[in-house]
């Protein structure tokens, strides 16, 4: 069983008891629930794809720690111009452990759908009113 979930604008394939590193979340250590599940697969034959999200699917995770990623060094150089520049970058990360993937959870809004009302067609005319043309040119 796995799911593809959207976390902080990026998509991750997760399964139960997985540990993943995502961009830093604004939450403290503890439980987090994501309801932006794009795909849920029980096995190879039963796959549910959302439009854009799977209705009633949730992924429960726990924030284990916040940390900094590895340093990335970028070196720029233009030959014969005496231009060299080195810059570095480190990402802030949150480590998540996936506790559970749930599906089939519905809310009251989804279960109490109102029947569609018959639309009344109004007859409208598309004719434009007649305009008078005057000749002022002489």
Buried (B, 14 or more C-beta within 10 A) or exposed (E): EBBBBBBEEEEBEBEBEBEBBBEBBEEEEEEBEBBBBBBBBEEEEEEBEBEEBBBBBBBBBBBEEBEEEEEEEEEEEEEEEEEEEEEEEEEEBBBBBBBEBBBEEEEEEEEEEEEEEEEEEEEEEEEEEEEEEEEEEE
